[in-house]
Amino acid sequence: MDLPRSFTIRESNHRIHNPFTDSKLATLGRAIRLRPGMTMLDLASGSGEMLCTWAREHGVTGTGVDISTAFVDAARARAVELGVDDRVTFVHGDAAAYVAATPVDVAACIGATWIGSGVAGTLDLLERDLHPGGLLLVGEPFWRTDPPDQATVEGCHVSAKEDHHDLPGLVALFGKLGWDLVEMVLADEDSWDRYVAAQWLNVRTWLDANPDDDLAGELRAELDDAPLRYARYQRPYLGWGVFALMRR
Ligand SMILES: C[S@@+](CC[C@H](N)C(=O)[O-])C[C@H]1O[C@@H](n2cnc3c(N)ncnc32)[C@H](O)[C@@H]1O
Protein backbone atom coordinates (compact mmCIF):
# COMPACT_ATOMS: atom_id res chain seq x y z
CA MET A 1 0.00 0.00 0.00
CA ASP A 2 1.79 3.13 -1.22
CA LEU A 3 1.33 6.24 -3.33
CA PRO A 4 2.35 5.69 -6.99
CA ARG A 5 5.98 6.71 -7.55
CA SER A 6 5.07 9.39 -10.11
CA PHE A 7 3.47 11.47 -7.31
CA THR A 8 6.53 11.36 -5.11
CA ILE A 9 8.76 12.29 -8.08
CA ARG A 10 6.55 15.25 -9.02
CA GLU A 11 6.38 16.51 -5.43
CA SER A 12 9.81 15.37 -4.25
CA ASN A 13 10.78 18.88 -3.24
CA HIS A 14 7.48 19.93 -1.67
CA ARG A 15 6.87 20.25 2.04
CA ILE A 16 3.26 21.29 1.42
CA HIS A 17 1.48 19.12 -1.14
CA ASN A 18 -1.25 21.64 -1.85
CA PRO A 19 -1.59 25.16 -3.30
CA PHE A 20 -0.64 26.76 0.02
CA THR A 21 2.59 28.59 0.85
CA ASP A 22 4.33 28.54 4.25
CA SER A 23 2.77 31.92 4.86
CA LYS A 24 -0.79 30.77 4.15
CA LEU A 25 -0.31 27.73 6.39
CA ALA A 26 0.91 30.02 9.16
CA THR A 27 -2.05 32.37 8.59
CA LEU A 28 -4.43 29.43 8.95
CA GLY A 29 -2.77 28.30 12.20
CA ARG A 30 -3.20 31.79 13.66
CA ALA A 31 -6.71 32.21 12.27
CA ILE A 32 -8.09 29.14 14.04
CA ARG A 33 -6.59 30.30 17.37
CA LEU A 34 -4.59 27.21 18.26
CA ARG A 35 -3.46 27.00 21.87
CA PRO A 36 -0.65 24.99 23.53
CA GLY A 37 -1.74 21.46 24.38
CA MET A 38 -4.51 21.27 21.78
CA THR A 39 -4.65 17.88 20.08
CA MET A 40 -4.85 17.28 16.34
CA LEU A 41 -5.43 14.50 13.87
CA ASP A 42 -4.39 15.04 10.24
CA LEU A 43 -5.74 12.49 7.76
CA ALA A 44 -3.61 12.34 4.58
CA SER A 45 -0.92 14.40 6.28
CA GLY A 46 1.60 14.29 3.40
CA SER A 47 5.05 15.42 4.53
CA GLY A 48 3.66 16.64 7.84
CA GLU A 49 4.37 20.36 7.44
CA MET A 50 1.11 21.49 9.01
CA LEU A 51 1.48 19.40 12.18
CA CYS A 52 5.21 20.04 12.54
CA THR A 53 5.07 23.82 12.11
CA TRP A 54 1.96 24.18 14.26
CA ALA A 55 3.58 22.07 16.98
CA ARG A 56 6.54 24.45 16.88
CA GLU A 57 4.54 27.68 16.59
CA HIS A 58 1.50 26.87 18.75
CA GLY A 59 2.51 23.94 20.96
CA VAL A 60 -0.12 21.54 19.61
CA THR A 61 0.36 17.78 19.69
CA GLY A 62 -0.92 15.42 17.05
CA THR A 63 -0.91 12.45 14.74
CA GLY A 64 -0.72 12.39 10.96
CA VAL A 65 -1.70 9.44 8.80
CA ASP A 66 -0.61 9.04 5.19
CA ILE A 67 -0.44 6.27 2.62
CA SER A 68 2.89 7.39 1.16
CA THR A 69 5.95 5.83 2.80
CA ALA A 70 8.15 8.55 1.24
CA PHE A 71 5.99 11.35 2.65
CA VAL A 72 5.71 9.69 6.09
CA ASP A 73 9.52 9.37 6.20
CA ALA A 74 9.82 13.05 5.21
CA ALA A 75 7.33 14.04 7.92
CA ARG A 76 9.25 12.16 10.61
CA ALA A 77 12.49 13.78 9.47
CA ARG A 78 10.86 17.22 9.50
CA ALA A 79 9.60 16.66 13.05
CA VAL A 80 13.17 15.94 14.17
CA GLU A 81 14.49 18.94 12.23
CA LEU A 82 12.01 21.28 13.93
CA GLY A 83 12.53 19.67 17.35
CA VAL A 84 8.89 18.57 17.72
CA ASP A 85 9.27 14.80 17.40
CA ASP A 86 8.10 14.44 21.01
CA ARG A 87 4.81 16.16 20.07
CA VAL A 88 3.89 14.73 16.68
CA THR A 89 3.62 11.17 15.38
CA PHE A 90 3.31 10.03 11.79
CA VAL A 91 1.64 6.73 10.90
CA HIS A 92 1.76 4.97 7.56
CA GLY A 93 -1.65 3.68 6.51
CA ASP A 94 -5.03 4.22 4.93
CA ALA A 95 -6.51 7.32 6.55
CA ALA A 96 -10.06 6.14 5.83
CA ALA A 97 -9.53 3.22 8.19
CA TYR A 98 -7.76 5.13 10.94
CA VAL A 99 -9.56 5.87 14.18
CA ALA A 100 -7.87 7.98 16.85
CA ALA A 101 -7.41 6.41 20.29
CA THR A 102 -8.97 9.49 21.90
CA PRO A 103 -11.02 12.32 20.37
CA VAL A 104 -9.06 15.40 19.28
CA ASP A 105 -9.62 19.17 19.35
CA VAL A 106 -8.87 19.64 15.64
CA ALA A 107 -9.38 16.99 12.94
CA ALA A 108 -8.14 17.78 9.43
CA CYS A 109 -8.11 16.45 5.92
CA ILE A 110 -6.31 18.91 3.67
CA GLY A 111 -6.65 18.09 0.01
CA ALA A 112 -7.69 14.44 0.05
CA THR A 113 -11.48 14.24 0.37
CA TRP A 114 -11.49 11.16 -1.83
CA ILE A 115 -10.64 9.25 1.38
CA GLY A 116 -14.30 9.71 2.37
CA SER A 117 -15.66 9.59 -1.21
CA GLY A 118 -16.21 13.37 -1.19
CA VAL A 119 -16.68 16.26 1.21
CA ALA A 120 -19.70 14.87 3.10
CA GLY A 121 -18.13 11.46 3.72
CA THR A 122 -14.82 13.01 4.75
CA LEU A 123 -16.54 15.30 7.28
CA ASP A 124 -18.18 12.16 8.72
CA LEU A 125 -14.79 10.42 8.94
CA LEU A 126 -13.27 13.42 10.69
CA GLU A 127 -16.17 13.92 13.07
CA ARG A 128 -15.88 10.45 14.54
CA ASP A 129 -12.46 11.50 15.93
CA LEU A 130 -13.54 14.94 17.15
CA HIS A 131 -14.35 16.20 20.65
CA PRO A 132 -17.82 17.72 20.87
CA GLY A 133 -17.27 21.41 20.12
CA GLY A 134 -14.05 20.69 18.22
CA LEU A 135 -12.94 22.10 14.89
CA LEU A 136 -12.74 20.37 11.51
CA LEU A 137 -10.40 21.54 8.76
CA VAL A 138 -11.06 20.49 5.21
CA GLY A 139 -9.03 21.51 2.16
CA GLU A 140 -10.93 21.39 -1.10
CA PRO A 141 -10.85 22.73 -4.68
CA PHE A 142 -13.68 24.78 -6.18
CA TRP A 143 -14.40 26.51 -9.49
CA ARG A 144 -13.23 30.14 -9.35
CA THR A 145 -14.86 30.74 -12.71
CA ASP A 146 -17.52 28.65 -14.38
CA PRO A 147 -15.74 26.27 -16.82
CA PRO A 148 -17.11 27.07 -20.28
CA ASP A 149 -16.51 23.66 -21.88
CA GLN A 150 -15.42 20.06 -21.32
CA ALA A 151 -11.83 20.83 -22.38
CA THR A 152 -11.56 23.25 -19.44
CA VAL A 153 -13.09 20.70 -17.06
CA GLU A 154 -10.60 18.01 -18.14
CA GLY A 155 -7.77 20.55 -18.17
CA CYS A 156 -8.47 20.91 -14.45
CA HIS A 157 -8.03 17.15 -13.92
CA VAL A 158 -11.69 16.21 -13.42
CA SER A 159 -14.08 14.46 -15.78
CA ALA A 160 -17.28 16.42 -15.05
CA LYS A 161 -18.06 20.01 -14.03
CA GLU A 162 -20.13 18.57 -11.16
CA ASP A 163 -16.94 17.08 -9.64
CA HIS A 164 -16.35 20.51 -8.04
CA HIS A 165 -18.66 23.11 -6.53
CA ASP A 166 -18.11 26.81 -6.95
CA LEU A 167 -17.23 28.67 -3.74
CA PRO A 168 -20.84 29.62 -2.85
CA GLY A 169 -21.87 26.03 -3.61
CA LEU A 170 -19.20 24.65 -1.29
CA VAL A 171 -20.10 27.07 1.50
CA ALA A 172 -23.77 26.16 1.07
CA LEU A 173 -22.89 22.46 1.24
CA PHE A 174 -21.15 22.89 4.60
CA GLY A 175 -24.30 24.55 5.94
CA LYS A 176 -26.57 21.89 4.49
CA LEU A 177 -24.48 19.23 6.22
CA GLY A 178 -25.02 20.97 9.58
CA TRP A 179 -21.66 22.74 9.95
CA ASP A 180 -20.91 26.40 10.66
CA LEU A 181 -18.10 27.74 8.49
CA VAL A 182 -16.06 29.70 11.07
CA GLU A 183 -12.86 30.52 9.15
CA MET A 184 -11.27 30.01 5.76
CA VAL A 185 -7.95 30.70 4.05
CA LEU A 186 -7.91 30.53 0.26
CA ALA A 187 -5.14 29.84 -2.25
CA ASP A 188 -4.28 32.49 -4.81
CA GLU A 189 -2.48 32.33 -8.14
CA ASP A 190 0.95 32.75 -6.54
CA SER A 191 0.37 29.96 -4.04
CA TRP A 192 -0.96 27.73 -6.86
CA ASP A 193 2.30 28.42 -8.75
CA ARG A 194 4.36 27.31 -5.75
CA TYR A 195 2.50 23.99 -5.77
CA VAL A 196 2.20 23.31 -9.51
CA ALA A 197 5.11 25.13 -11.17
CA ALA A 198 7.51 23.65 -8.59
CA GLN A 199 6.53 20.20 -9.90
CA TRP A 200 7.93 20.97 -13.36
CA LEU A 201 11.46 21.51 -12.11
CA ASN A 202 11.19 18.39 -9.94
CA VAL A 203 10.13 16.35 -12.99
CA ARG A 204 12.75 17.88 -15.29
CA THR A 205 15.55 17.31 -12.75
CA TRP A 206 14.42 13.73 -12.25
CA LEU A 207 14.22 13.09 -16.04
CA ASP A 208 17.77 14.36 -16.50
CA ALA A 209 18.99 12.01 -13.77
CA ASN A 210 16.86 9.00 -14.78
CA PRO A 211 16.53 8.93 -18.58
CA ASP A 212 16.15 5.13 -18.74
CA ASP A 213 13.64 4.72 -15.91
CA ASP A 214 10.33 2.95 -16.73
CA LEU A 215 8.46 6.17 -15.88
CA ALA A 216 10.65 8.45 -18.02
CA GLY A 217 8.44 8.35 -21.12
CA GLU A 218 5.26 9.08 -19.19
CA LEU A 219 6.78 11.95 -17.21
CA ARG A 220 8.46 13.42 -20.33
CA ALA A 221 5.07 13.50 -22.07
CA GLU A 222 3.50 15.05 -18.97
CA LEU A 223 6.11 17.81 -18.83
CA ASP A 224 5.48 18.59 -22.52
CA ASP A 225 1.84 19.46 -21.70
CA ALA A 226 1.66 20.39 -18.02
CA PRO A 227 2.75 24.08 -18.09
CA LEU A 228 0.37 25.09 -20.89
CA ARG A 229 -2.48 23.09 -19.40
CA TYR A 230 -1.92 24.81 -16.08
CA ALA A 231 -1.65 28.31 -17.57
CA ARG A 232 -4.70 27.85 -19.79
CA TYR A 233 -7.05 26.02 -17.44
CA GLN A 234 -6.08 25.33 -13.86
CA ARG A 235 -4.59 28.72 -12.93
CA PRO A 236 -7.56 30.82 -14.09
CA TYR A 237 -10.38 28.40 -13.31
CA LEU A 238 -9.54 26.43 -10.19
CA GLY A 239 -9.64 27.76 -6.66
CA TRP A 240 -8.70 25.96 -3.48
CA GLY A 241 -9.05 26.66 0.19
CA VAL A 242 -9.01 25.32 3.71
CA PHE A 243 -12.32 25.66 5.53
CA ALA A 244 -12.72 25.53 9.31
CA LEU A 245 -16.01 24.07 10.50
CA MET A 246 -17.81 23.64 13.82
CA ARG A 247 -20.91 21.49 14.33
CA ARG A 248 -23.95 23.76 14.48
C1 LIG B 1 -2.75 16.59 -2.06
S1 LIG B 1 -1.78 15.68 -0.92
C2 LIG B 1 -2.05 16.57 0.60
C3 LIG B 1 -1.06 16.24 1.69
C4 LIG B 1 -1.11 17.14 2.91
N1 LIG B 1 -2.43 17.18 3.50
C5 LIG B 1 -0.62 18.53 2.58
O1 LIG B 1 -1.47 19.44 2.50
O2 LIG B 1 0.58 18.71 2.38
C6 LIG B 1 -2.74 14.22 -0.70
C7 LIG B 1 -2.14 13.24 0.26
O3 LIG B 1 -3.06 12.18 0.45
C8 LIG B 1 -2.33 10.99 0.67
N2 LIG B 1 -3.30 9.90 0.50
C9 LIG B 1 -3.98 9.54 -0.60
N3 LIG B 1 -4.84 8.55 -0.33
C10 LIG B 1 -4.69 8.26 0.99
C11 LIG B 1 -5.31 7.34 1.89
N4 LIG B 1 -6.25 6.50 1.49
N5 LIG B 1 -4.91 7.33 3.18
C12 LIG B 1 -3.94 8.18 3.61
N6 LIG B 1 -3.34 9.08 2.81
C13 LIG B 1 -3.71 9.12 1.53
C14 LIG B 1 -1.19 11.10 -0.31
O4 LIG B 1 -0.13 10.25 -0.01
C15 LIG B 1 -0.83 12.58 -0.19
O5 LIG B 1 0.13 12.78 0.83
Ligand as a Chemical Component Dictionary entry (heavy atoms), coordinates in Angstrom:
data_LIG
# 
_chem_comp.id                   LIG 
_chem_comp.type                 NON-POLYMER 
_chem_comp.pdbx_formal_charge   0 
_chem_comp.three_letter_code    LIG 
# 
loop_
_chem_comp_atom.comp_id 
_chem_comp_atom.atom_id 
_chem_comp_atom.alt_atom_id 
_chem_comp_atom.type_symbol 
_chem_comp_atom.charge 
_chem_comp_atom.model_Cartn_x 
_chem_comp_atom.model_Cartn_y 
_chem_comp_atom.model_Cartn_z 
_chem_comp_atom.pdbx_ordinal 
LIG C1  C1  C 0  -2.748 16.595 -2.064 1  
LIG S1  S1  S 1  -1.783 15.679 -0.923 2  
LIG C2  C2  C 0  -2.054 16.566 0.600  3  
LIG C3  C3  C 0  -1.059 16.241 1.687  4  
LIG C4  C4  C 0  -1.114 17.140 2.914  5  
LIG N1  N1  N 0  -2.425 17.182 3.500  6  
LIG C5  C5  C 0  -0.622 18.532 2.582  7  
LIG O1  O1  O 0  -1.470 19.443 2.501  8  
LIG O2  O2  O -1 0.585  18.713 2.385  9  
LIG C6  C6  C 0  -2.739 14.219 -0.704 10 
LIG C7  C7  C 0  -2.138 13.236 0.261  11 
LIG O3  O3  O 0  -3.063 12.175 0.446  12 
LIG C8  C8  C 0  -2.331 10.994 0.671  13 
LIG N2  N2  N 0  -3.296 9.898  0.501  14 
LIG C9  C9  C 0  -3.984 9.542  -0.604 15 
LIG N3  N3  N 0  -4.837 8.545  -0.332 16 
LIG C10 C10 C 0  -4.694 8.260  0.991  17 
LIG C11 C11 C 0  -5.314 7.343  1.894  18 
LIG N4  N4  N 0  -6.252 6.498  1.488  19 
LIG N5  N5  N 0  -4.907 7.335  3.178  20 
LIG C12 C12 C 0  -3.938 8.183  3.612  21 
LIG N6  N6  N 0  -3.337 9.075  2.810  22 
LIG C13 C13 C 0  -3.709 9.125  1.525  23 
LIG C14 C14 C 0  -1.190 11.105 -0.315 24 
LIG O4  O4  O 0  -0.128 10.247 -0.010 25 
LIG C15 C15 C 0  -0.834 12.581 -0.186 26 
LIG O5  O5  O 0  0.125  12.777 0.831  27 
# 
loop_
_chem_comp_bond.comp_id 
_chem_comp_bond.atom_id_1 
_chem_comp_bond.atom_id_2 
_chem_comp_bond.value_order 
_chem_comp_bond.pdbx_ordinal 
LIG C1  S1  SING 1  
LIG S1  C2  SING 2  
LIG S1  C6  SING 3  
LIG C2  C3  SING 4  
LIG C3  C4  SING 5  
LIG C4  N1  SING 6  
LIG C4  C5  SING 7  
LIG C5  O1  DOUB 8  
LIG C5  O2  SING 9  
LIG C6  C7  SING 10 
LIG C7  O3  SING 11 
LIG C7  C15 SING 12 
LIG O3  C8  SING 13 
LIG C8  N2  SING 14 
LIG C8  C14 SING 15 
LIG N2  C9  SING 16 
LIG N2  C13 SING 17 
LIG C9  N3  DOUB 18 
LIG N3  C10 SING 19 
LIG C10 C11 SING 20 
LIG C10 C13 DOUB 21 
LIG C11 N4  SING 22 
LIG C11 N5  DOUB 23 
LIG N5  C12 SING 24 
LIG C12 N6  DOUB 25 
LIG N6  C13 SING 26 
LIG C14 O4  SING 27 
LIG C14 C15 SING 28 
LIG C15 O5  SING 29 
# 
